[in-house]
Amino acid sequence: MARNSWQSSNLKKIVSAQEALSNIRNGQTIFISTGCAEPVLLTKTLSEMAIQFYDVQIIHLLSQIDQGLARSEYVNSIRCNTFCVGTAVEAAVSEGIADYTPINIRELHIAMARGIVVIDIALIQVSTPDSQGRCSLGISVDVVKATVDNAKIVIAQVNDNMPETMGCTDILIDKIDYLVAGDAPLIEVKLPKLDPISLTIGRHIANLIRDGMTLHFDCCVISSATMRYLDTKKDLGIHTDIFTDDYLRLLKSGAVTNSKKKIHKDKSIATTVLGSKELYDAVDKNPDIELYPIEYVNDPMTISQNENMTSILSIQEIDLSGLARSEIDCSTKKFNFLSCADFNNGTRFSNNGLVIMALPSTTSDGQKSTIVPMMSGRGEYSNRQKVDIVVTEYGSVNLYGRSIRERAVSLISISHPKFRNWLLKEAKKLHYVDEKQIISPESGCVYPNHYEFYHTFSDGLEVFFRPVKPLDAKGLQRLFYTLSKETIRLRYHGSIKSLSNEVLQGLTNIDYNKDMAILGLIGPRSNPQIITEARYSYNPINNMGDFDFLVSEDYRGRGIGLFLANYLKKIAYARGLSGLYGEIILNNSAVIRLLAQAWPTAEKLFDSGVCKFTIRFPEEDVKRPKDSIIIYSSRFNDFSYGEGHPFRPDRAKSTLELIIKEDFDKEPWIRIEEPMMISKKRL
């Protein structure tokens, strides 16, 4: 509807901002539209009129600009109360001149219907009405829809800049009591500034995300960093509460298609939009992005209908038993609807759902570990039963179904190296682990995440290859007990009946700087099965690795052993070893044939019932490709080792570009070099 048309047909409702707000009475409760949909003309006018009121309560969620409503001099006139702290009132809440009421925002409509939360006047912002007298709530549906239904008086700022969004966003002009014309730019919010640690955590999380997953991210910096690494994914879906510029970028990249979703197929679903003018323009009349009330979007039952639902949630601290907490201070409440519990519960009920909790390993000043022996203090807690995958800049661990002992060892393995010995000592005091428990040496305790990748064999079997972790002790033990006596004799050069806890600790807590052990896993992330293992132990005398490998009897004859032998060889070469060697019992003819095929140039020495294989790598310099880079440090790393290697040169290149763009190349912990190229011909 043209402006003159809607104005001429609603003359009795059209008033100035001052006239509309003159309906406010002392002691009433006023609701202001969420986040960037705040009707700025109305709130600015309200601030100017504030001194004439007494005991008026303001309810506002995710407030982004300070209109001066939360001032100490207004405390007896107007007092702000928020259910979700935004930038504008964060300081006021901390100072005690504004209130924060903990409530599940998804349940706010119930509190309104029951009269627990009473809304006398709703100040909202809408798009220009159409010819049918319908407006759009635009970028904020969330609790606004329910508020309009429950408020005694509805005052709307009609803004031609408010986009008309799809979904359940319409509101009839008949439901609005007063219309205030006020075209103005919408509030914009910048994405959080990225840092190397968040980018590293984000890359670890991105490695956990598979094609076809439906995603929810909170609005913290780790989530933003993660989405920088998802451009190469396929057929991702979106079901989230707050839609930001990061999601828009993924839509434009083609990574998000929503084609695999079971509900709202081909649609990105959210409840509010927070971001830039470019984002607001993109959601205008866009049928691919739909907004619905928060009681629907955040309902765990709705969330659970998305198969392969994946929720990434930021936390601030976790103890060795797996008890996690967020919301220690206001900084975690702003930009979020505190929907962690809803998406945690809904994702867990989803078929193949995955909940990922992420945090830096230390506080921002690096002086304290965020992984602590035992939790104490205030905050919003996630109980141990609902904490699955945890990620820091040092890697990821899956705590689902793990004992307290296994959880403690796993979490220590992704803590900051300078705190690991202290955490182990405290874990022993708490009797979480026994006195003989060991961890990887500090000099080689950083997990080499860059060796992780998937490979699909010719028969369709997909195997996830990665370095061994401390939590793999039980999986290796299970693999051992599936082996026949003959396989055990050939693999371990003797008859052994068990793998003790001490032996398993030695196998899983390795010095990553010297030794390497690669496992092959199949099945879901929540309960993977180890089917193969290959490892070498570094010998400093000859600068070579003493290798061993094993493939489960049920998975032989598929080329797994051959593939793994070549992969271990490439890793050893890339790490500067002079070669590999190992002794095979003579009647282990299958392995001898396999190694002869994998390493045709290897030396073979037969002696005393064994065949000793030795492969020596070329000593002369190898030409390095111009576009091959390596970016690494103890906290921030990405690798490329040339064509034909399973590492990702495209990812390393994009990482370098991002580092330079964000000025991270000036940071002292980052180094950039060219690695040796691995040639298929030479190896």
Secondary structure, DSSP 8 states (H G I E B T S, - for coil): --HHHHHHTTTTTB--HHHHHTT--TT-EEEE--GGG--HHHHHHHHHHGGG-SSEEEEESS--S--S-S-GGGTTTEEEEESS--HHHHHHHHHTSSEE----GGGHHHHHHTTSS--SEEEEEE----TTSEEE-TTB-TTHHHHHHH-SEEEEEE-TTS---EES-EEEGGG-SEEEE--------------HHHHHHHHHHHHH--TT-EEEE-SSHHHHHHHTT-TT--SBEEB-SEE-HHHHHHHHHTSB--TT-SSSTT-EEESEE-S-HHHHHHHTT-TTEEE--HHHHT-HHHHHTSTTEEEEEE-SEEETTS-EEE-SSGGGTTT----HHHHHHHHHHSTT-EEEEE--SB-TTSSSBSEESS--SSSEEE-GGG--EEEETTEEEE-TT--HHHHHHHHHTTS-HHHHHHHHHHHHHTTSS-TT-----GGG-S--GGG-EEEE-TTS-EEEEEE--GGGHHHHHHHHHTS-HHHHHHHHTS------HHHHHHHHS--TTT-EEEEEEES-TTS-EEEEEEEEEEETTTTEEEEEEEE-GGGTTSSHHHHHHHHHHHHHHHTT--EEEEEEETT-HHHHHHHHHH-TT-EEEEETTEEEEEEE---S-----TT--EEE-SS--EE---TTSSS-HHHHHHHHHHHHHTTGGGSTT-EEE------TTT-
